[in-house]
Amino acid sequence: MSLIQDHLGIIQAKLSSGETALTCHEGSLMQGSVCASRILALVEHEGEWALFVFISSRMPPEVFTDLAIERVIPIDNDFKCEIDAGEQSVDVYVNSRKLKLLFKMIPGIKTNNFVSEVMRSMEALTKRCDPPPEFQWLHKYSGSSTSSRSKTDFDTTSSDVTEDDVSKEKMLDIDSPDIVVSRHSIAQGANPIAARENVIQHQMSLKENDYTYTQILRVFIGTWNVNGLPPTSSLTPWLASDMEPPDIYAVGFQELDLSKEAFLFNDTPREEEWRKSVVAALHPSANYKQVALVRLVGMMLILLVQEKHEKHIRNVAFETVGTGIMGKMGNKGGVAIRMDIHNTSMCFVNSHLAAHVEEFERRNQDYHDICSRLSFSKFTPPKVIDKHDQIYWLGDLNYRITEMEPRIVRDLISHNSLGALLECDQLNRQRSQKNVFIGYREGPITFKPTYKYDPGTDDWDSSEKNRAPAWCDRILWKGDGMDQKEYRSHPILRTSDHKPVRVIDVVKYRRVHEEVLKKLDKLENEFLPQVTVDNTEIIFDIVRYLEPQSQELIIANTGQVPVQFGFIKKLDDSKYCKEWLNIDPAVSFIMPGEKCDVKLEVCVDKKSASKLNCGEDKLYDILVLHLEGGKDIFITVTGNYERSCFGSSIEALVHISVPVREIPIGKLVELEKGEAPGGMEPYPIPKEIWFLVDHLYRHGLKKQNLFLLPGLNSELIAIRNWLDNGSSEPLPGSLHSIAEALLLLLESTAEPIVPFNLHSVCLGASSNYLHCKQIVMQELPEYRKNVFLYLCFFLQELLSHATENGLDAKTLATVFGGIFLRDPPRLSARGRGNLSLDRKKAGFVYHFLVNDLSDYVTSKVLHLGPTT
């Protein structure tokens, strides 16, 4: 019998005839600066429901006499249950008239099932056609608890909860004899001190007026896809059409510049042009300061605040994520800025998702890629989007209207039948299916679709493509204390084929009473942290390239005080774990009696594969789990890596005539160390490169956007297996996946095609073709020279079909420039790429794409790879 069933049987024995305990669950009730265990039960009687809160003399209860009813809360029209799910705990807020309770629960299916049952009872109440419930059956429970705090809350005809009752739930004086739980019980672990942030959160919810400073803090959120055009008119109708000035501006643009220059080098004069236009159009009744500006290709986000708020802004950071091939190319992805204003964290995300009506799944994937990959690395551990109090997501999300002809869509718009169109809106459908933007809200859409217009007009698209109108441009938000006042478009601005959109929000931000912090300090100094971990030896199965594996480590707080833990770096190490390991969360709080599930993920990628292949590294690490104010715990992580051609050097691969998996590990390590075997003439280039290029040569010369669009991860793994194991079957995967596999293979080597010692020499010669040619022919090692020329020869063949595939030399030179001339570790460690260096890399490769190579491609190189 399960624990829940045991509890239900005991609770049922406590109830009267005709009353049924439907479900129950344990939770920690926040009381002042402490938390106390409670059992919550949902009870039904003749179509009426109530939430019973029990105190138990022991946990878990064994007989019904262990239980005492602390309070009974009828589920009526005044009852509210709100959920805030975090990684370490689920906060369940129960409100009924003036009563406010906060329960902390452990995340998991049991908590989900309990909350779902409570929500179902609330939904059943809304569908009730009978007179409102009277809850006569609850009168007998009045005064059943032995505590003066046990006042039941079932009387729906009068205010049963007085101000005095509510005051008992407010922040309590720790030294007061009226405190609900004693200092002795805290020391014994019966009622642990709550985590600092949880106490603050609870005090603010109980005394909202005291701890939440509600100001008319107006936030302007704007988004506009400007179709690569410069500003041609004032932005004042969009940015400053209200009487009252916003306190915060977050203005996002997409397709700022559609030129090749912007696409390849992320460089454009449009950035400054549009920035100046924004600044010139800000509300004239206030002075503003720029907090940050971030741009990736055509996506730009600028954040400004009124001068009076500038001193309260802290921890500003910005990041970008591209969702093109290997996260590099393309003008799709997201940019974000985060900041703290007083004690509230805010994050603004501007994104441009995949285009075309049928690509809604690709848009979903772009959204999830941005969520998983965009993190603010200046913090330790890095902060992700979801770890903010208030989040705004804006941009050209590109979701369209499906299942309707353009003519029908336009006809419905002309009759203002927007409701019928919104039912077919892809974003609404995907959100309702919980595929994207879970937990986000969007205001009612009362404006016409914002796309697609003939530029300079209010006329729908008249081009041959005849695109159906759609609400591509959207603004969503997530968090507490956010109240949307306006959501509209501005059709008067006609520069682009999109119309700009804006939202005006009024938000609350937090301040924390110093008294709360002082009381927490007093308690925390009296008790030391203690935890247990369920496993100090984490062993992974066979780990393969690009196939992540994860295990969970459970850290339980067995002490009497909240514990802050963090993984710290060992002496002489630069990081707290090796590059093939990720820990989430790396830092966290655990309440007494609670636990934290830490995810350890091993993933070998292009950065770590080469060291594992050559034996320089192995899947072994020792983690140091540090408790603030306590001891350190050591945890070992081990696994076996299955070596692959990905991560192998060019010099090793040319000496391998069989699939890599057939080579003993010791032999592969010898090859990586330069110990060439006898009896076999090496290939001019690795057979793996030949297989990939040969397939692309035979099938992909006319493929649109080759090397520009990403492949699918599942297909990349299939291609890896095909190369590593050998197969008589055709090479699997789409052309885009095979193209990306080629780039990954080249990027995963320890040194690039052009060795690091020639990096600066090549960049210095990038403007002189003859000098570049001399370096390749005389200074590149033989097998690297062969690979370089072979690939350039293939790229020239691609360019000979440019009319079909749409590629050009400048684009391919930029893609392969970063591959052939990968930055040495000393440069890549500095962070963001250097625009001048990127141009030089592209310039070096460009020479070999536009000049005749036939005079120095030898017959040996022309007959590349296996003859089969």
N, C-alpha and C positions, 0 to 999 in steps of 0.2 A: 504494500500500500504506500502511496506517495505521501510526502510531507503535507501537501495541500489537502489531500483527502483526510489525513489524520486531523489536521486543524479543523476542517469542515465538520467532521463528526463531533469534535469537542464543542465547537461553536453551536452546532445544531442542538446539542443537549442544553445549551444555555438559553435557547429561545423558547417561545411559547408555541402551542399547537397552531398549525396553519401558517407559520412563518418558516420560510425556507432560506437557508444560507446557500447562495448560488456559487459564490467564489470568495476566496480570501487571499491575503498576501501580507507579508511582513514589510514594515517600513520604519524609518527613523524619523520621529517627529522632532522638528526644530523647536526648542524652548529656550528663548534667550540665547545664551552662548553655549548651550549644551544640546545634545540630541539624545532622545530616549526611544527605546524600541517600542513599537506598537504593532498590533495585528488589526488589519482593516478587513471588514467583511461586508459584502453586498447582500442585503436581505430583501426578500420579496414577500408580500402578503396581499393577495387578491388584487393584483394589478398595480400595486404601489410598491415603491422601492425606497430603501434608506441605507445609508452608509453607517455602519457601526464601527466605533473605534474602541478596541479592547486594550487594557493593561494586563500583562501576565506576570504572575509572581515568579515564573521561571520560563526560560526559552530553550526549547519549544515547550508549550504547555502539554501536560500529560493527562489532566482530567479537567472537567468543566469548572471545578472550584478554583482552578488556577487563574481563571479569567474574571476580570471586573470590567463592566461597561463604563468607559470614561465619558463618552458622549455619543449621541445618536443624531445624525444629520439627515433630515428628509430630502429626497431628491425631488424637488419641486421647481417652480419657475425661477426661484432665487438661487438655486444650486448651480454652481459652476465648477468644472474640473478642467484645469489646464495643464498641459504637459510641456516640459522642457527637457528634451533628451540630450544628454551629453555622453562622452565616452566612458566616464567613470561612474556616473550616477544618472538616474532619471528623477527629475524634480516634478512632483505631483502637487499642484496647488489646488486646495479645496476651499472654495469661498461660498458662504451662505449668509446673505445680509451683511452684518458687520463682522462676522467671524472670518478669519483668514488663517489657514493652516498650511504648512509646508511639510511634505513627507519626502524623504530621500529613499529611493529604491535602487536595487542593483539591476543594471540593464540585462535583458534576457527575455526568453519566451514567456516565463512566468509573469513577469511584470507586464509584458505586452498583453497577455491574455486577461489579466486582471483589469487593466485600464480599458481594454476593449469592451469588457462586460459592463463596466460603469458607463462608458459612452453609449452603449446600446440601450441601457435603461433610460438615459437622458433623451435619446432619440425617440424611444417609445412614448415618453411623456409628451413630446411635441406632437405626436400623431394621435394623441388621445382625444376622442370626441366627447367623452363623458364630462360631467362637471369636474372641476379641479379636485385633486385628492385632498382628503381631510386628515389623514394619518391618525385616526382615532386609536389605532392599535399601538401607537408609540407612547401614549400617555402613561402607561404603566411603568415605563422605564425612567420616568422623571425622578431625579434624585437617587438613582440606583448606585451611583459611584460613591465611594467613601471620601472622595476629595471635594473640596469646595469648588474646584474647577470643573466639576462634572455636570454642570448645567446642560440638560438636553436641549436640542435646537429644533424640536419638532413642531412647535406651536406656530402655525401659519397665519393666525388671526391677530397676533400681537407680536411686538418686537421682543422676543424671548431672550435675546442676547443684549444685555445692557452695556453702557459704556464701561461700567466697572468690570464686566466680564471680559470685554475686549482689552482693557488695560492689563489684565493678567497675562495676555499674550505678547505684550510689548517687551522691549529690552529690559531684562531684570538686573538688579544690582547684585553683583556676584557675592558681595559680603552681606547681603540681606538675609534674615532668617526666613523670609517669605519665598525664597527660591524653591522651585518645585523639586529639584533633585539636589541632594547634599554634596558637599565637597568630598565627603567620605565615599559616597557611591561613585563619584568620578574616579577617585584614586583606585577603587576596587575594579573599575572597568565596567560597572553596570550601566552607567550613563556617560559615555565618552564626550570629551569636548569636541565640538564640531569644527570642521575645517574653517580656517579664517574667512575665505571667500564665501563659504556657505552661510556663516553667521551674518556677514555683511549683507548678503543677498536677502536673508530672511528678515533682518531688521528693517531693511528698506521696503520690503513688501508689506510689513505690518504697519510701519509708520511712513507711508509713502510721501506724505507732505513734508515730513522732517528730513528724510534722507534722499528723496528724489526732487531735485530742484527743477521744477517745471517752468521753463521760460519760453517765450515765443521765439524759438530758435528755428528759423525757416531755412530749409535746405532746398536748393534748386538743383535738379538733375536734368540734364539735357543730352540728347543724342541726335546726330545727323550724319547720314551718309552723303558726302558732298560730291561723289562721282568724279573725283580727280580734278575738280574745277577750283579756281581761285575765288576768294570772296569778291562779289560784285556789288553788294549792297550792305547796308547797315544790319547788324544782328539785333538791334534794339527791340524790334517787335517780338523777338523770341526770348531775349535775355532780360529785358527790363520793362515788361508791359504792365506790371503791377504797381500799385501805389506804395506798397511796403517793400523795402529792399531785403533780399535774402541774406542770411548770416553766412551761408556756405554756398559756393557754386562748385558743381562738378559737371564739366562739359566734355562730352566725348564726341569724337569724329571717326568716321570710317571712310576708306577710299580717299584719303587726303591727297594722295598723289598716285596715279596709275602708270607712271612712266617706268621704263626699265631701270633707270637709275635708282629710283626709290625701291623698286622690287629687289634689286640685286644688292645694293649697298646700304639700304636703310637711310638714305641721305636725300633731303628734299628742301627746297626753299619754302614750300607750302607750310611747313611747321610754323615758321615765324610769321608768315602772312596771316594765317588763321589765329594764331595766338594774339597778334595785335588787334585783329577784328573783335575777338572776344573781350579783351581788356577795354577797348574803346566803347563797347556796348553794355558794360556792366551798369548796374543801377546807379544813377547819379546822386542818390541821397546818402550814399555811404562810400567809404574808402576801403579798398580791398588790397590784400597782400597775397601774392602767389605762394602757395604751400609747396606744390610740386607740379612737374609736367613730365609725362612719360609718353614715348611713341615707339611703335614697332611697325615699320613699313607705313601703311596707310591708316593705322589705328593710333589715335592720339587722345590722351585724357589730361585735362588741366584742372587743378583743384585750387580754389581761392577761398579766403575767409575774410570777413571784416577785420579791420585793424584791431579793434577792441578784443577780439578773440585770439589774436596771434600768440599772446603770452601763455595761453592755456593749451596750446598745441604741442604735443610731444610725440616722440617715437615715429616720425614720418619715414615711410619707406615705399619704394615702388619696384615692380617687377614686370616682366613680359614673358609670354609663352606663345611660340608659334606652333601651329598645328599642321604645317606642311610636312614634306618628306623629311624624316629624321629630325623634326622640330626646327628646321632651318628655313626652308624656302616657302614662298607663298605669302599672301597678304591676309591670311586667316589666322585667328588665334585670339589672344586677349592681352590687355594691359591693365594694371591695377595699381592703386595708391591706397595706403592705409595710414591712419593717424589715431592718436588718442587725444580727445578733447575733454579736459578734466579727468574723470575716471571712466569714461566711456570710449570703447574702441570702435572705430568706423572703418569700413573697407568699401572701396568703390571699384567696380570691375567694368571695363568697357571691352566688348567682344564683337568680333565679326565672324559668324559661323558659315559653314559650307553653303554654297548656293544651289540653285535648281530645285524645282518643285519636288521631284522624286527622292531627293537626298535627305529626308528628314532624319533617317538613322545616322547618317554621317554628321548631321548637326548635333544629334544627341551625343555622338562620340566626341565631337569637338568640345561640347560643354563638359563632359566628364574628364577629358584630357586637361582642360584648363583647371578644373577643380583639383585634380590629383597632382598636377605638375607645378602649378603656380604657388609658390611659397616665398615668404619674405625672409631671405637668408641672413639678414643682419641680426636676427634674434636666435638665441639658443634655447630650445630647439627652434627651427624655423616656424613661423606662424603661417598657417594655411588660411584660406578664405573663410572657412566655416568657423574659425576660432575668433570671431569678432562679435561684439554686441549688436552692431547694426551693419547690415550689408546692403548695398545698392548694386544691382546688375543691370547695365544698360547696353544698348548697341543695336547693330543690324543683325538680329538673330536669324533672319532669313527664312523663318517658318512661313509657309504659304497657305493658301486656301485650296483644298483638294476636292475632287469629285464634282467640280463645276466648270462649265465652259466660261471663258472670259466674257462672252456676251451676257450670260446669265448673271455673273457676278456684277457687271456694270449696271445691269437693269435693276438688281436688288438695291444697289447703292443709290441709284437715282430715285428710288422710292423710299429711301431711308430705312430699308429692312436689314439693318446691321445684325440683328439677332440671328437670323438664319445663316448669315455668313460666319459669324463667330462660332457657331456650332461646328462648322467645317474647318475652323482654324487649326492648323497642325500643332501649334504650341499649346493651345487649350486642350487638345486631345492627348498630347504627350504628357502634359502635367496631370491630367485626370487619371491617366494610366500609371502615374508615378514613375515615369521614365526619366524625367528631368525636373530640375528646380523644385525638389521636394522641400517643403517648409517655406517657400517663397510666396509672396502675395503680389497681385497685380490689381490696380484699380479698374473700375468699370471703363470699358472702351466705348466712348460715345462719339468718336471722331471717325472720319472716313479713312480707308486704308491709306497708308503713307507711301506706297509704291505700286505701280511704276507709272511715272508721268513723263511726257515729253518735256525735256529740260526747257525752262523759261516759260512754261505754261501751267495751266491747271487741267490739261487734257490728258486722258489716259494714253498709255503706250500705243502709238500708231505704227510702230515698226513692223517688219515682216514677222518677228517672233510673237507679236501680239500677246504679251504677257498679261495674265490676269492680275488685277489689283490684289494687294495683300498687305497685312499689318506686319511688315518685316521689322519695323523699328519699335522696340519695346523697352519698358523700364519695369523691373521687378524689385522687390525689397524683402528683407527678412530681419526680424529682431523685435524687441519689445520697445514700447514707448514711441512708436512711429505711427503717425496719423496723416494719411494723404489728404491734401486739400484740393488738389487739381491734377488732372491727367489729360493732356490735350496735344493736338498737333498745331502747326503754324503754317497753313497752306499759302500764306502771303509771300513766303520766301520761296522763290521759284528757280533758284540757281541750278538745282540738281534734279535728278529723276526721283529722288526721295524728298519727303517733307520732314522737317525737324519735329521732334517730340520733346515735351518737357513734363516734369512732375514737380509740384511744390509740396513738401512735407513739413509738418511741425513735429519736432522730436523732443524727447526728454533726455537730459543727460544727468549723470550721477555725481554726487559728492558724498563722501563718507565721514561720519562723525568721528572725531578723534577718540571719544569716549569708548567706542566699540573697540578700536584698536588697542587702547590701553588695557581694557579688561582681558582681551585675548592674550596680550603679552604676559599679563600676570599669571594666567593659567598655564600658558605654554612653558614658562620658566620652571614650573613645579614638577613637570613630568618629562621623561626622556622618550624618544621615539623607539619603537621596536617593530620589526616586521619579520615575516617568514616568506620564503620563496618556495614554490612547489618543486623546483628542479634547478640545480646548479650545473648540470651538464646537458646542454642542448645538442642533440645529434640529428643531423639532417641526412636524408637518403641521398641517392646519387643526384647531383646537381648538374644541370645542363645549361649551355649557353642560351640566354634570353628566356629561360623558363624559371620564373621565380617560385620559391617555396617559402612557406611561413609556418611558424610554430608560435604557440602562446606561452608566455611565462606569467604565472599568477603571483602577484605580490600582495600579501595580506597584512594589514595593520593589526598587530596583536597587542599593541600598547594602549595607553590611555589618552594620547594626544594625537592630533593630526600629524601626519608625516609628509614632508616634502622630500621626494627622492629625485635623483638624476644620475645618469650614467656619465662618468667623468673620464677624461683621457689619462692614460698611464704615463709614467715618466718617459720623456723623450719622444712621445707620440704626439702627432699634430691633431688627431681626432680621437673621439672616444670609442670608435669602432672602425674596422676596415671598410674599404670602399665598396666591397661586395655585400655588405650587411647594412640593413636599415632597421632602426628601432623606433617604434611608435606606441605610446609616447615615450620620449627620452627623458622627459621631466614631467612630474605630476604631483598632485596632492592625494592622499588617501585618508579618509576619515577612520577613526577607531572602529574596529569591528567590520570594516568594509575591505574590499579588495580592488586591485587594478589589474586588468588583463593587458599585458604588454605584448605587442606583436613584433616578433623577430622575423624579418624577411631577408632571405638570401637571394640575390639576383646577380649573376655574372653577365656583364655587358661588355661593350667595346672598350671600356676604360680598364677593366680588371682581367679580361680573358688572357691577355698576353703574358702577364706575370704568372698566372696559374699554369699556362701551357708549358712555359720554360722552366718551371720549378722554382722561380724566384719567390713565389708566394704559395700558400696552400690554404685550404678552407679550415683555418684554425684561428681562433681569437679568444682572448680573455677579456671579459667585460668587468668593469668596476662599478658596482651599484652603490652609490653614495647616499647616505641618509643625512639630511641637514641636522646637525647636532647629535648624530649617532655614529655608528660604526659603518665600515665598508664591507660589502659582500662581493665575492668573486664568482663569476659565472663563465664557464667555458662553452664555446660554440665550435662544433666540428662538423665536417661533411666530406664527401668524396666527389671531386669534380671530374666529369667525363670530358676529356679533352676533345677539341674540335678544330677544324680548319680555320674557324673564326678565332682570331687571336694568335694564330701561327704566323711565323715570319715568312717573307717571300723566299728567303734562302733555304728554309726548311722545307717548304712545300714543293719546290722544284725538284727535290731529291726523293719525293714520295710518289711512287707509281701506283699505289693501291689506296683505297679509302683510308682516311686517317684512323678510323676505329680499329683497323686491322694492324696498326703499328703498336708494338709494346710501348708502354709509357716511358721506360728507360731509354728506348731508341729515339723517341720523339724529343726527349730532353737533350740527348746528345746532339741531335740535329739542330736544335735551337742554340746550342752552345757552339755551333760551327764545325762540328765533327762530321765531315761529309763521308758517306759510305762509299765503299768501292764496288766495282762491278756494274754500275748503272750510270748511263749518261743522263745527266739531269735534263729536264724539260727546259726550253727557253723561258717559259713562264709557267706558273702553277696551273695545273690542269683544272682546278676549281674556278679560276678566273676565266679560263678558256671556255668551260662549260656554260657559264653565265653569259659571257659576251656572245658566244656562238648562237645561243638561243635567241638573244635579243637581235642579233644580226639577221637571223632567219625569219623571225616573226614580228619584230618590233620597230623596224626602220620607219614605218609610217604611223606609229602610235602617237597620238596627241599627248603632249605634256610628259613625255618620258623623262625620268629623273626629277620631276617637279612635284608629282603627287605621291603620297605615301602608299605603301602596301598594307596588307593585313598581317597582324602578328601571327595568327595561326598559319598563314601561308609561309611566313619567314621561317617558322619552326620546321615546316614540312620540307622547305628547300635546304635548311641546315642538315636535316636527317638524310636527305637524298645525297648531298655532297659528302657527308661524313661516313655513311654506311655503304654507299654505292648502290646502284639500282639499274635494272634493265628497263624500268618504266620511264616514260617521258618526264622531264623535269617538271615538278608541280608548281602551281601558283600562277597568278596573273602576271602580265608583263611589268606592271608597276611594282609588284612584290619582288620580282626577279631583279629589277633595276635597283631597288633599295637594298636587296641582299648583296649586290655587287659593291655598293657604297659601304655597307656595313663591313664586308670582308676587308676592304681596303683600309677602313678606319680602325679596325680592331688590331692591326699589327702594332708591335711595340714601337717601331719607328715607321714613319710614312714612306711613300715611294721615294721622295727626295729626303735623304737623311737629315737629321737635325743639324749636323755640322755644316750642311750646305744651305740651310734656310736663309740666313742673312745674305749670303752671296747671290742666291737666286733673286731675292727681292731687290737687291741693288742693281741687278742686271735686267730687271723686268721691262725697261723701256727700250732695250737694245736686242733685237732678234738674234743677231750674229753672236752676241755674248751669251745669250740664253742657249743657243744651239751648241756652242762650245762646251758649256757646263754639262749639258745632257750627254754629249758624245764622249767627252774626255774625263769627266769627274764622277758621273753616276756609276755605282757598281753595276756589273754586267746585267744581272737579272732584274734589277730595278729599272735600268735603262730599257730593257726589253718590254717590261710591263708598261712603262710610261709611253713608249712609242706605239705599242700595240693598242692601247686604249685611245691615244690621240688619233690613230689611224681609223679606229671604229667610230669615234666622234665625228671625224670628217665625213664618214659614210652617212652618219645620221644627218648631218647638215646638208648633204646632197639631196635629202628628201624633205627639206624645210617647208616646202609648199604644202606637204601633206601633214607633217607632224608639228608645225608651228614653232619649232625650236630655232634659236639663233646662236651664233658663236659666243656672244657676250654672256648669255645666260649659262651655257654649258661651261664656259671658262670660269665663271664664278663658282658654280657647283663643284667642279673638279679642282679648282684652285685651292679650296679649303681642304680637299682630300689629299692631293699630291704634296702640298706645302703646309701640312698640319703644324700648328704652333708648338715649339718646344715647351716642356713643362714650366719653365721659368716665365714664359709669356702667358700661357693659358691660365696659370694660377692667379693672374692679376684680375681676372673677371671678364668683363664685357669686351667684345672684339674691337680691334682698332680699325677704323674705316680706311685709313691710309694703307695699312698692311693688306687688308682685303682687296683693295684695288690693285696692289702690286702682285698679289698672288694670281688674280684673274688676268692681269696683263701678261704675266709669264706664260700661262697656259694658252692664252689667246693666240700668241705667235704660232703655236704648233697646231692650231685649228684652222688657220687661214693661209698657211704657207705649205708648199709642196713638200711632202715627207719622203717621196719615193727614192731620193738620192741617198738616204741613209737608213732605209729599212732593208736590212740584209735578207737574203734568201732564207736564212735560218729562222728569222723572226716571222717571215711571211707564212711559214708552215708551222703554225703554233699548235701546241697541245697534242693530245693523243691523236692517232690517225683513225681511230674508230669513231 
